[in-house]
Amino acid sequence: MDSGGISLGLIVVCALILGSEFVNGWTDAPNAIATVVSTRALTPRQAVLMAACLNFVGVLSGTAVAKTVGQGIVNASAIDLTTLGSAMVGIIFWSSLAARYGLPTSESHALVAGLAGAGMATAGPSVLLSEGWRKVGMGLVFSTVLGFTVGIIVILIIYRICGRMSRSRVMARFRWLQVFSSAFVAFSHGSNDGQKFMGPFSLALVMGGVLPVFRIPLWVMALCAITMGVGTAVGGWRIIRTLGMRLTHLDYVHGFAAETAAASTIEFASRLGIPLSTTHTVTTSILGVGVPRGLKAVRWGVTMNVVSAWLLTFPVCGLIGWGAVKIVRFFEGLLI
């Protein structure tokens, strides 16, 4: 790379993208470790370290999701660095605000909403690409319906297999099995959520003249993986409490079932290049595991607060992305 050709604007935008990746690791770490911490299969420090390492490995496992986000959400030829940077502002603001109140948000939806809002402010509605948004729609189905359904199926299978075993024997086995299922969630989170910001980062490098064509270099994968790993190491303890302790009561068996259901769903989507919300998937899997014990086993008031944060993510991040572009354009006009 020719450092002399790197503009200040490119540096700022890349910093914002990495900031979003850091927030992604910080606020989404609870997805991987909330259940394993709440059941005390691992200590918080052990869980965070494990999640950070496996998030890193997961990011390096492929580029299908990164390509979808980098090339499939908005028409790359119609936007610029201002568009990308503005999209990231909404992610950082909204996710940090929600985390303060212990509400798990979706960086996936924040990212695509931010790109859509900033993209439309730059080039109008025609900037949106139908193929990428079709995959976003599929991700919504995967993360909600499929996560919930697989959660129910997994816990019912476990009930069937272990129904005649003593509780102490079952708990002893699933305590260690849950460590592996939590590791699976951490890896799958990296393979999907971790990849999402590699796409915009590489696109910014193309716009800044660093890369001749769109591709995901290994050093970009490593940089994003490290950034998300550091964010994960910070941990989002309020969100851990919401997911692991307030939605429904979890023991080793239910924690294993929820994590296995969520990780399997996420990993399937990652291999298809479908960006989905790991937050939604883990949450609906936890709900799916809780429902067979009766509707009263789920704290629906807490659930509705979480759902409200999900619903607000699209309009809030879209509006922030749109507004940020307009503000930058206004000040650019004053300087001309």
C-alpha positions in Angstrom: 0.0 0.0 0.0 1.1 3.5 -0.7 0.6 5.4 2.6 1.0 8.7 0.8 -2.1 8.0 -1.2 -4.3 7.4 1.9 -6.6 10.4 2.6 -7.7 11.7 5.9 -11.3 10.8 5.0 -10.4 7.2 4.4 -8.6 7.0 7.7 -11.6 8.5 9.5 -14.1 6.1 7.8 -11.9 3.0 8.5 -11.7 4.1 12.1 -15.5 4.4 12.3 -15.9 0.9 10.8 -13.4 -0.6 13.3 -15.3 1.3 16.0 -18.5 -0.4 14.9 -16.7 -3.7 14.9 -15.5 -3.1 18.4 -19.0 -2.2 19.5 -20.2 -5.4 17.8 -17.8 -7.5 19.9 -18.6 -5.6 23.0 -22.4 -5.8 22.8 -22.7 -9.2 21.1 -20.3 -11.0 23.4 -23.2 -11.8 25.7 -24.8 -13.8 22.9 -22.1 -16.4 23.2 -21.6 -16.4 26.9 -24.8 -15.3 28.6 -26.1 -18.8 29.2 -22.8 -20.4 30.2 -22.2 -17.6 32.7 -25.7 -17.7 34.1 -25.5 -21.4 34.7 -22.0 -21.0 36.2 -20.5 -23.6 33.8 -17.7 -21.0 33.4 -16.7 -17.9 35.3 -17.3 -14.6 33.5 -13.6 -14.1 32.9 -13.2 -17.6 31.5 -16.2 -17.2 29.3 -15.1 -13.8 27.9 -11.7 -15.1 27.1 -13.1 -18.1 25.3 -15.6 -16.0 23.3 -12.9 -13.5 22.3 -10.6 -16.3 20.9 -13.3 -18.2 19.1 -14.9 -15.0 17.7 -11.4 -14.3 16.2 -11.3 -17.8 14.6 -14.8 -17.5 13.3 -14.1 -14.2 11.5 -11.3 -15.9 9.6 -13.5 -18.9 8.6 -14.9 -17.3 5.4 -16.0 -14.2 3.5 -19.5 -15.0 2.1 -21.3 -12.7 4.5 -18.8 -10.0 4.1 -19.3 -10.0 0.3 -23.1 -9.8 0.8 -22.8 -6.8 3.0 -20.0 -5.1 1.0 -21.6 -5.5 -2.4 -25.2 -6.6 -2.0 -27.0 -4.1 0.2 -26.5 -0.8 -1.6 -25.0 -0.1 -5.1 -21.4 0.5 -4.3 -20.9 2.6 -7.5 -23.5 5.1 -6.3 -22.1 5.8 -2.8 -18.9 7.2 -1.3 -16.8 7.3 1.9 -19.2 9.8 3.5 -22.0 7.2 3.0 -20.0 4.4 4.7 -18.9 6.6 7.6 -22.4 8.0 8.2 -23.8 4.4 8.4 -21.3 3.5 11.1 -22.2 6.5 13.3 -25.7 5.1 13.8 -24.4 1.7 14.8 -22.0 3.1 17.4 -24.5 5.4 18.9 -27.5 3.1 19.0 -25.8 0.0 20.2 -23.9 1.8 22.9 -27.1 3.4 24.2 -29.0 0.2 24.2 -26.2 -1.6 26.0 -26.3 1.0 28.7 -29.8 -0.2 29.6 -29.0 -3.9 29.2 -30.9 -4.3 25.9 -29.4 -6.6 23.3 -29.5 -5.0 19.8 -28.7 -6.4 16.4 -25.6 -4.9 14.8 -26.6 -6.7 11.7 -29.8 -4.7 11.4 -28.1 -1.6 12.6 -25.5 -2.0 9.8 -28.0 -2.7 6.9 -30.3 0.1 8.2 -27.5 2.5 8.4 -26.2 1.7 4.9 -29.8 2.0 3.6 -30.4 5.4 5.2 -27.0 6.8 4.3 -27.3 5.3 0.8 -30.7 6.9 0.1 -29.5 10.2 1.4 -26.6 10.0 -1.1 -28.3 8.5 -4.2 -32.0 8.0 -3.5 -34.0 4.8 -3.1 -32.7 3.2 -6.3 -29.4 2.6 -4.5 -30.9 -0.4 -2.7 -30.2 -3.8 -4.2 -32.9 -6.4 -4.2 -30.7 -9.4 -4.0 -29.0 -8.3 -0.8 -32.2 -7.3 0.8 -33.7 -10.7 0.0 -30.9 -12.3 2.0 -31.6 -9.8 4.8 -35.2 -11.0 4.8 -34.1 -14.6 4.9 -31.9 -13.7 7.9 -34.9 -12.3 9.7 -36.7 -15.6 9.2 -33.6 -17.6 10.2 -33.0 -15.6 13.4 -36.6 -15.6 14.7 -38.6 -18.5 13.4 -35.8 -21.0 12.8 -34.0 -20.1 16.0 -37.1 -20.5 18.1 -38.2 -23.7 16.4 -34.8 -25.4 16.6 -34.6 -24.4 20.3 -37.8 -26.3 20.9 -36.7 -29.3 18.9 -33.4 -29.6 20.6 -34.7 -29.4 24.1 -37.5 -31.9 23.3 -34.9 -34.4 21.9 -32.8 -34.0 25.1 -35.9 -34.6 27.2 -36.6 -37.8 25.2 -33.1 -39.1 25.5 -32.4 -38.2 29.1 -35.9 -38.6 30.5 -35.1 -41.7 32.6 -31.7 -40.5 33.8 -31.2 -39.0 37.3 -31.1 -35.2 37.4 -27.7 -35.2 39.1 -26.2 -37.4 36.3 -27.8 -35.3 33.6 -26.5 -32.0 35.1 -23.0 -33.4 35.5 -22.8 -34.3 31.9 -24.4 -31.2 30.5 -22.2 -28.8 32.5 -19.3 -29.7 30.3 -21.3 -30.1 27.1 -22.5 -26.5 27.6 -18.9 -25.3 27.5 -18.6 -26.7 24.0 -22.0 -25.4 22.9 -21.0 -21.9 24.1 -17.7 -22.2 22.2 -19.8 -23.1 19.1 -21.9 -19.9 19.5 -18.8 -17.8 19.8 -17.3 -19.3 16.7 -20.6 -18.9 14.7 -20.9 -15.3 15.9 -17.5 -14.6 14.4 -18.4 -16.4 11.2 -21.5 -14.2 10.7 -21.4 -10.9 12.7 -17.7 -10.6 12.6 -17.6 -10.8 8.8 -20.2 -8.0 8.3 -17.8 -5.2 8.9 -15.1 -6.7 6.7 -17.3 -5.9 3.7 -17.6 -2.1 4.3 -13.9 -1.9 5.3 -12.8 -3.4 2.0 -15.3 -1.3 0.1 -13.8 1.8 1.8 -10.3 0.7 0.7 -11.6 0.4 -2.9 -13.1 3.9 -2.7 -9.9 5.3 -1.2 -7.8 3.8 -4.0 -6.0 1.3 -1.7 -7.5 -1.8 -3.4 -8.0 -1.9 -7.2 -11.1 -4.1 -7.0 -13.4 -5.3 -4.2 -11.9 -8.3 -2.3 -11.4 -9.2 1.3 -7.6 -9.3 2.0 -6.3 -11.5 4.8 -4.9 -8.5 6.7 -8.4 -6.9 6.7 -9.9 -10.2 8.1 -7.2 -10.3 10.8 -7.7 -6.6 11.7 -11.4 -6.9 12.0 -11.1 -10.2 14.0 -8.6 -8.6 16.4 -10.9 -5.6 16.9 -14.0 -7.6 17.6 -12.0 -9.9 19.9 -10.9 -6.9 21.9 -14.5 -5.7 22.1 -15.6 -9.1 23.2 -13.0 -9.1 25.9 -14.6 -5.9 27.4 -17.9 -7.8 27.8 -21.4 -6.5 28.1 -22.4 -7.5 31.6 -25.8 -5.9 31.6 -26.8 -7.7 28.5 -25.5 -10.9 29.9 -27.9 -10.5 32.8 -30.8 -9.8 30.5 -30.2 -12.8 28.2 -28.9 -15.3 30.7 -30.9 -14.5 33.8 -34.0 -12.5 33.0 -35.7 -14.1 29.9 -36.2 -17.5 31.5 -34.5 -19.7 34.1 -31.6 -21.7 32.5 -29.7 -24.7 33.8 -26.9 -26.7 32.1 -29.4 -28.6 29.9 -31.4 -25.6 28.7 -28.2 -23.6 28.2 -26.8 -26.3 26.0 -30.0 -26.6 24.0 -30.3 -22.9 23.4 -26.7 -22.5 22.4 -26.7 -25.5 20.1 -29.9 -24.4 18.4 -28.6 -20.8 17.9 -25.1 -21.8 16.8 -26.4 -24.3 14.3 -28.8 -21.7 12.8 -26.1 -19.0 12.6 -23.5 -21.3 11.0 -26.0 -22.5 8.4 -26.8 -18.9 7.4 -23.1 -18.0 7.3 -22.3 -20.7 4.8 -25.1 -19.3 2.6 -23.8 -15.8 2.8 -26.9 -14.7 4.7 -26.3 -11.9 7.3 -28.5 -12.5 10.3 -28.8 -11.2 13.8 -27.0 -13.4 16.3 -28.8 -11.4 19.1 -32.2 -12.4 17.7 -31.1 -16.0 17.1 -29.8 -16.5 20.6 -32.7 -14.8 22.2 -35.4 -16.7 20.2 -33.5 -20.0 20.9 -33.6 -19.2 24.6 -37.3 -18.5 24.4 -37.8 -21.8 22.4 -36.0 -23.8 25.1 -38.2 -22.1 27.8 -41.6 -22.5 26.2 -41.9 -26.4 26.6 -41.8 -25.8 30.4 -45.0 -23.6 30.0 -45.7 -20.0 29.0 -45.1 -18.8 32.5 -41.5 -20.0 32.4 -40.8 -17.1 30.0 -40.7 -13.5 31.4 -42.7 -11.9 28.6 -42.3 -8.3 30.0 -38.5 -8.5 29.6 -39.1 -10.2 26.2 -41.2 -7.3 25.0 -38.5 -4.8 26.0 -36.0 -6.7 24.0 -38.3 -6.9 21.0 -39.0 -3.1 21.2 -35.2 -2.5 21.0 -35.1 -4.7 17.9 -38.0 -2.9 16.2 -36.4 0.5 16.9 -33.0 -0.5 15.4 -34.1 -0.2 11.8 -35.7 3.3 11.9 -33.2 4.8 14.4 -30.0 3.7 12.6 -31.5 4.4 9.2 -32.4 8.0 10.2 -29.0 8.6 11.8 -27.3 7.4 8.7 -29.5 9.6 6.5 -29.0 12.6 8.8 -25.3 12.2 9.1 -24.9 12.3 5.3 -27.1 15.5 5.1 -25.0 17.2 7.8 -21.7 16.4 6.1 -23.1 17.6 2.8 -24.3 20.8 4.3 -20.9 21.7 5.8 -19.2 20.6 2.6 -21.4 23.1 0.8 -20.4 25.9 3.1 -16.7 25.2 2.4 -17.0 25.3 -1.3 
